[in-house]
Amino acid sequence: MHCARFVLALGRRDLRRAEKSWPSDVWKRAVRALSTSSATSLQEAVRSKIEPMRAQVHEVRERFGEEVLDACTVNQAYGGMRSLKAMVYETSLLDPQEGIRFRGFSIPECQRLLPRAKPSGEQPLPEGLLWLLLTGEIPTESQVESVCQDLKRRAAVPPEVLRLLDELPHERMHPMTQFSVAVSLLQHESKMAEAYAQGAPKSTFWEYCLEDALTLIARLPAVAARIYRNTFHGGKHVPAEKIEKVDDMGMRLARSLGFELNEFDELMRLYLVLHADHEGGNVSAHAVRLVGSALSDPYLSFAAGLNGLAGPLHGLANQEVLRWLLQMKEKLGNRPMTTENLRELCWETLREGHVIPGFGHAVLRRTDPRYTAQREFALKHLPHDEMFQLVSKLYEVVPRVLEEQGKVKNPWPNVDQHSGILLRYYGLVESNFYTVLFGVSRALGTLSSLVWDRALGLPIERPKSVTTQWIREHFEKRSVSA
């Protein structure tokens, strides 16, 4: 059963079925044997995937190009095109029941299969997820090490960019605004913009896009840390010698921010993996895709995504959740954290015309697996923390309240309900900075997808729009003719 020939005869679906009956270590080896190439560099691995994927896209378009993928209702046109199937996005798919899958692998599968930091890391390395997102393969430890070293080599931020960041009005400028400015400042080194200006063939754009993506991803931890230390710690930065020998992205981010606890390193690795991608239709991912479709380079495209992520209905939600939780704690005062007391406060929030943040999702119809992964981390490392106990209790209370209200299709918690209390526990209490961390993570997925947009030669996005008057006249004429 364990021979290579048998393993290679299996597909991913069969392997998932086998997971329940095979020993864990055998199943992990089988997945790696099935999906891992012999490429020694990420660039080489991506290159080996492009022609087969181009052929697959060509075949799908030839066979099904004129088939109707979905139909758009008037309500969808007015309602933000929600649930309208009108985009192809290869790096992740959100299942209403199972949650996000990165290249077909669920969150629990990624936690089991992706390599971890040596010697005793608990969480998957973000560099391993980056390999998976770009290639569709579970990487080996040596392949992940090659990505770690490549990103480490690229991580130094140009001095002129740091100097300009230091001169921003930190007290008056939101950290996300600073982050967007920083990414735009880095754009002057874009390899893709340079290649386009020099007349490079369109078929090679993906190579320069990948170079930009890797350099930008590598520099984001240092940029985020610069913003954090400038805004909240008076410009006192962590000495470079404390960072230079750090190999992986999660630990480098933690150390650059000024945290030196191994548990916080693990939290950053988990955070970067969980927030990396969430299909292509969310605001930040779609903004990157849309701007990139005009052949804007990864820096300009990702800056657009960050501006979308900064919205309170998207990336800012995690800081809004923490603020609400702290308000709940304050309102409780000396009263015990009972079901009835929390239920009363939840109804108070709803009666005041507010939503209960951190619950519900546009696509999911069950508890967000990202929430579950963070809950498992909290159960291991901070089970007695008062804020964690509040979040746990709300898990029992809020879904019932929302079901009673009858307006929410999914009353279960999402990732935002848990993120803030973990960061706060370890001392990162500045909630205005949380979305910057989200942005560092989201670069992994959106920029991986952008590389594939260029590899597949996807065209500029230009959907057709109509006016309200057009809709009225169109359906009135159809009604008369019927």
C-alpha positions in Angstrom: 0.0 0.0 0.0 2.9 2.3 0.7 4.8 1.9 -2.5 5.5 4.9 -4.8 3.6 3.3 -7.7 0.4 2.9 -5.7 0.7 6.5 -4.3 1.1 8.0 -7.7 -1.9 6.2 -9.0 -4.1 8.0 -6.4 -5.8 11.3 -6.9 -6.2 14.0 -4.2 -9.8 13.0 -3.6 -8.8 9.3 -3.0 -6.1 10.5 -0.7 -8.5 12.5 1.4 -10.6 9.4 1.8 -7.5 7.4 2.8 -6.7 9.9 5.5 -9.3 8.3 7.8 -7.8 4.9 7.6 -4.1 5.4 7.0 -1.6 6.2 9.7 -0.9 10.0 9.9 2.8 9.8 8.8 2.0 7.5 5.9 -0.8 9.8 4.7 1.5 12.9 4.9 4.2 11.1 2.8 1.6 10.0 0.3 0.4 13.6 -0.3 4.0 14.8 -0.7 4.8 12.0 -3.1 1.8 12.8 -5.1 2.1 16.5 -5.4 5.8 17.6 -5.0 8.1 18.2 -8.0 11.8 17.9 -7.9 12.3 21.7 -8.5 14.9 23.2 -6.3 13.7 26.9 -6.6 10.3 28.4 -6.5 10.8 30.1 -9.9 11.7 26.8 -11.5 8.7 25.1 -9.9 6.3 27.8 -11.2 7.9 27.7 -14.7 7.3 24.0 -14.9 3.6 24.5 -14.2 2.8 27.3 -16.7 2.6 25.4 -20.0 0.4 22.6 -18.6 -1.9 25.2 -17.0 -2.1 27.2 -20.2 -3.0 24.1 -22.0 -5.7 23.3 -19.4 -7.2 26.7 -19.7 -7.2 26.5 -23.5 -9.0 23.1 -23.3 -11.6 24.4 -20.9 -12.3 27.4 -23.0 -12.5 25.3 -26.2 -14.9 22.8 -24.6 -17.0 25.1 -22.4 -16.3 28.6 -23.6 -19.9 29.3 -24.7 -21.6 27.6 -21.7 -23.4 29.8 -19.2 -21.5 29.9 -16.0 -24.1 31.9 -14.0 -27.0 34.3 -14.4 -27.1 37.8 -12.9 -30.3 39.1 -11.3 -31.1 42.7 -10.9 -30.7 42.4 -7.2 -27.2 41.0 -7.7 -26.3 43.9 -10.0 -27.4 46.4 -7.2 -26.2 44.2 -4.4 -22.4 44.1 -5.1 -22.6 41.1 -7.4 -22.6 38.8 -4.4 -22.4 35.1 -5.2 -22.2 35.8 -8.9 -19.8 33.4 -10.6 -17.9 35.7 -12.9 -14.2 35.2 -12.1 -11.5 32.6 -12.3 -9.1 32.6 -9.4 -6.7 29.6 -9.0 -5.0 30.0 -5.7 -8.0 29.4 -3.3 -11.6 28.4 -3.2 -14.1 29.1 -0.5 -16.5 26.3 0.3 -19.7 27.3 2.2 -19.3 24.2 4.5 -15.5 23.4 4.6 -14.2 27.0 4.5 -11.2 28.1 2.5 -9.0 25.6 0.6 -5.6 26.7 -0.6 -5.0 24.9 -3.9 -7.4 22.2 -2.7 -6.0 21.8 0.8 -8.1 22.8 3.8 -6.7 24.7 6.8 -6.3 21.6 8.9 -4.6 19.8 6.0 -2.2 22.7 5.5 -1.4 22.7 9.3 -0.6 19.0 9.0 1.3 18.9 5.7 3.2 22.1 5.3 6.7 22.1 6.8 7.3 23.9 10.2 10.2 25.7 11.7 13.0 23.6 13.1 13.5 22.1 15.6 10.1 22.2 17.2 7.8 24.5 15.3 4.1 24.0 15.8 2.6 26.0 12.9 3.2 25.8 9.2 5.7 28.2 7.7 4.2 31.0 5.5 7.0 30.3 2.9 5.6 26.8 2.6 2.1 28.2 1.9 3.6 30.6 -0.7 5.1 27.6 -2.5 1.7 25.8 -2.4 -0.2 28.9 -3.7 2.2 29.5 -6.6 2.7 25.9 -7.6 -0.3 23.9 -6.3 2.2 21.5 -4.6 3.0 20.6 -1.0 6.7 21.5 -0.8 9.5 19.6 0.8 11.4 21.0 3.7 14.4 21.7 1.4 12.1 23.6 -1.0 10.7 25.7 1.8 14.2 26.4 3.0 15.1 27.7 -0.4 12.2 30.1 -0.3 13.1 31.2 3.2 16.7 32.0 2.0 15.4 33.7 -1.1 13.1 36.0 0.8 15.7 36.7 3.4 18.1 37.8 0.7 15.5 40.2 -0.7 14.3 41.6 2.7 16.3 44.8 3.1 14.2 47.9 2.4 16.0 50.7 0.5 17.2 53.4 2.9 15.4 56.2 1.0 12.1 54.4 1.6 12.7 54.0 5.3 13.7 57.7 5.5 10.4 58.7 3.8 8.4 56.5 6.1 10.1 58.0 9.1 9.0 61.5 7.9 5.3 60.7 7.7 2.9 62.3 10.3 2.5 59.1 12.3 0.2 60.6 14.9 -2.3 61.8 12.3 -1.9 59.1 9.6 -3.6 55.7 10.0 -1.1 52.8 9.8 -2.9 51.4 6.8 -2.4 54.7 5.0 1.3 54.6 5.8 1.4 51.0 4.6 -0.2 51.9 1.2 2.2 54.8 0.9 5.2 52.5 1.6 4.2 49.9 -1.0 3.9 52.7 -3.6 7.3 54.1 -2.6 8.8 50.7 -3.2 7.4 50.6 -6.8 10.4 52.5 -8.3 12.3 49.1 -8.2 9.7 47.2 -10.2 11.2 44.7 -12.6 7.9 44.3 -14.4 7.5 48.0 -15.0 11.1 48.1 -16.3 10.5 45.1 -18.6 7.3 46.6 -20.0 9.1 49.8 -20.7 11.8 47.9 -22.6 9.4 46.0 -24.7 9.5 42.6 -23.1 7.2 40.0 -24.8 3.9 39.6 -23.0 4.5 35.9 -22.5 7.4 36.7 -20.2 5.5 39.2 -17.9 4.9 36.5 -15.3 8.7 36.2 -14.7 9.0 39.9 -13.8 5.7 39.8 -11.9 7.1 36.9 -9.8 10.3 38.7 -9.1 8.4 41.8 -8.0 6.0 39.7 -5.9 8.8 37.9 -4.1 10.7 41.1 -3.4 7.6 42.8 -2.1 6.5 39.9 0.1 10.1 39.7 1.5 10.1 43.4 2.4 6.6 43.7 3.9 7.6 42.5 7.4 10.3 45.2 7.7 7.9 47.9 6.3 5.1 46.9 8.7 7.5 46.9 11.7 8.9 50.3 10.7 5.3 51.7 10.7 4.6 50.0 14.1 7.7 51.3 15.8 7.3 54.8 14.4 3.6 55.1 15.3 3.5 53.4 18.7 7.1 53.3 20.0 8.5 56.7 19.2 10.6 55.6 16.3 12.8 53.2 18.5 13.5 50.4 16.1 14.8 46.9 16.8 18.6 46.7 16.1 19.4 45.2 12.7 21.6 42.5 14.2 18.6 41.0 16.0 16.9 40.4 12.6 19.7 39.6 10.2 20.0 35.9 11.2 16.3 35.2 11.4 15.4 32.8 8.5 11.6 32.6 8.3 9.1 35.3 7.6 6.8 34.8 10.6 9.7 35.0 13.1 11.2 38.0 11.2 8.0 39.9 11.5 7.7 39.1 15.2 11.2 40.1 16.0 11.1 43.3 13.9 7.9 44.4 15.8 9.9 43.9 19.0 8.5 40.6 20.3 10.9 37.9 21.4 8.7 35.1 22.7 8.7 31.9 20.7 4.9 31.6 21.2 4.4 34.9 19.4 6.7 33.7 16.6 4.3 30.8 16.2 1.2 33.1 16.3 2.7 35.2 13.5 3.3 32.1 11.4 -0.3 31.0 12.0 -1.7 34.5 11.4 0.2 34.8 8.1 -1.1 31.5 6.9 -4.7 31.9 7.9 -5.2 35.4 6.4 -3.2 34.8 3.2 -6.1 34.3 0.7 -9.8 34.0 0.6 -10.9 33.6 -3.0 -10.8 36.3 -5.6 -14.1 38.2 -5.1 -13.3 39.9 -1.8 -12.4 43.6 -2.1 -8.6 43.4 -1.5 -8.1 40.3 -3.8 -10.4 41.7 -6.5 -8.7 45.1 -6.3 -5.3 43.6 -6.9 -6.7 41.5 -9.8 -8.5 44.5 -11.4 -5.6 46.9 -11.2 -3.2 44.2 -12.3 -5.3 43.5 -15.3 -4.3 46.9 -16.7 -0.7 45.5 -16.5 0.0 47.7 -13.5 3.0 46.1 -11.7 2.6 44.2 -8.4 3.5 47.2 -6.3 0.7 49.4 -7.7 -1.7 46.5 -7.8 -1.1 45.5 -4.2 -1.3 49.1 -3.0 -4.8 49.2 -4.5 -5.6 46.0 -2.6 -4.4 47.5 0.6 -6.7 50.5 0.1 -9.6 48.2 -0.2 -8.4 46.1 2.8 -8.5 49.3 4.9 -12.3 49.5 4.7 -14.3 48.8 7.9 -16.4 46.2 6.1 -13.2 44.3 5.1 -9.8 44.2 6.8 -10.6 46.8 9.5 -13.2 44.3 10.9 -10.7 42.6 13.2 -10.0 45.8 15.1 -13.7 46.6 15.2 -14.3 43.2 16.8 -11.7 43.8 19.5 -13.2 47.2 20.4 -16.7 45.6 20.7 -15.3 42.8 22.9 -13.7 45.4 25.2 -17.0 47.3 25.3 -18.8 44.1 26.3 -16.3 43.5 29.0 -16.7 47.0 30.3 -20.5 46.8 30.2 -20.4 43.5 32.2 -18.5 45.3 34.9 -18.7 43.2 38.1 -21.5 41.0 36.7 -20.6 37.3 36.0 -19.9 36.2 32.4 -23.2 34.2 32.3 -25.1 33.2 29.2 -28.0 35.4 30.2 -25.9 38.5 30.9 -24.1 38.2 27.5 -27.4 37.5 25.7 -28.8 40.7 27.1 -25.8 42.7 26.0 -25.9 41.2 22.5 -29.6 42.1 22.1 -28.7 45.6 23.3 -26.1 45.9 20.5 -28.8 44.8 17.9 -31.5 47.1 19.3 -29.1 50.1 19.0 -29.0 49.4 15.2 -25.5 47.8 15.2 -24.3 44.4 14.0 -22.5 42.0 16.2 -19.0 42.1 14.6 -17.1 38.9 13.9 -20.1 36.7 13.2 -21.5 35.7 9.8 -19.9 35.6 6.4 -21.0 36.3 2.8 -20.1 32.7 1.7 -19.5 30.5 4.8 -22.4 28.7 6.4 -20.6 27.2 9.4 -17.9 28.2 11.8 -14.9 29.6 10.0 -12.0 27.0 10.1 -9.6 29.9 10.6 -11.5 30.8 13.8 -11.2 27.1 14.9 -7.4 27.1 14.2 -7.0 30.2 16.4 -9.2 28.8 19.1 -7.0 25.7 19.2 -3.9 27.9 19.6 -5.6 29.8 22.4 -6.7 26.6 24.2 -3.1 25.5 24.3 -1.4 28.8 25.1 -3.9 31.0 26.9 -6.8 29.0 28.2 -7.4 31.1 31.3 -7.2 34.5 29.6 -10.3 36.5 30.4 -10.8 37.8 26.8 -10.5 34.3 25.4 -13.1 33.1 27.9 -15.4 35.9 26.7 -14.9 34.9 23.1 -15.6 31.3 24.0 -18.8 32.1 25.8 -20.0 34.3 23.0 -19.6 31.3 20.7 -22.4 29.7 22.7 -24.5 32.8 22.9 -24.4 34.9 19.7 -25.5 32.3 17.2 -28.7 31.7 19.1 -29.3 35.4 19.3 -28.8 35.9 15.6 -31.0 32.9 14.8 -33.7 34.4 16.9 -33.3 37.7 15.1 -33.8 35.8 11.8 -31.8 38.1 9.5 -28.5 36.2 9.3 -27.9 33.2 7.0 -24.7 32.3 8.9 -24.7 33.0 12.6 -21.3 31.4 13.3 -18.0 33.2 14.1 -15.5 34.1 11.5 -11.7 34.7 11.8 -12.1 38.3 13.0 -13.8 37.3 16.2 -10.6 35.7 17.4 -7.6 37.5 15.9 -7.5 40.6 18.1 -7.6 38.8 21.5 -4.6 36.7 20.6 -2.5 39.7 19.5 -3.6 41.6 22.6 -2.7 38.8 25.0 0.9 38.9 23.8 1.1 42.7 24.1 0.3 43.9 20.6 -2.6 46.0 21.9 -2.6 48.7 19.2 -5.7 47.6 17.3 -5.2 50.3 14.6 -2.2 48.2 13.5 -4.0 44.9 13.1 -5.1 45.5 9.5 -1.4 46.1 8.6 -0.7 42.5 9.7 -3.6 41.4 7.7 -2.1 43.1 4.7 1.3 41.5 5.1 -0.4 38.1 5.1 -2.8 38.9 2.2 0.2 39.6 -0.1 0.9 35.9 -0.2 -2.3 35.0 -1.9 -3.1 38.0 -4.0 0.3 38.3 -5.5 0.5 34.6 -6.2 -2.7 34.9 -8.1 -1.4 38.0 -9.9 1.6 36.0 -11.1 -0.8 33.4 -12.6 -2.9 36.2 -14.2 0.1 37.2 -16.1 1.2 33.6 -16.9 -2.2 32.9 -18.4 -2.3 36.2 -20.2 -5.7 37.2 -18.7 -7.1 40.4 -20.3 -8.0 43.7 -18.8 -11.3 43.5 -16.8 -14.1 45.5 -18.3 -17.6 44.4 -17.3 -20.6 46.0 -18.9 -22.6 48.4 -16.8 -26.1 49.6 -17.3 -28.3 52.4 -15.8 -31.4 52.1 -13.7 -33.4 53.5 -16.5 -32.0 50.9 -18.9 -33.1 48.1 -16.5 -36.6 49.6 -16.2 -37.0 50.0 -20.0 -35.5 46.6 -20.7 -37.9 44.7 -18.5 -40.9 46.8 -19.3 -40.4 46.1 -23.1 -40.0 42.4 -22.4 -43.2 42.4 -20.3 -45.2 44.1 -23.2 -43.8 41.8 -25.8 -44.8 38.8 -23.7 
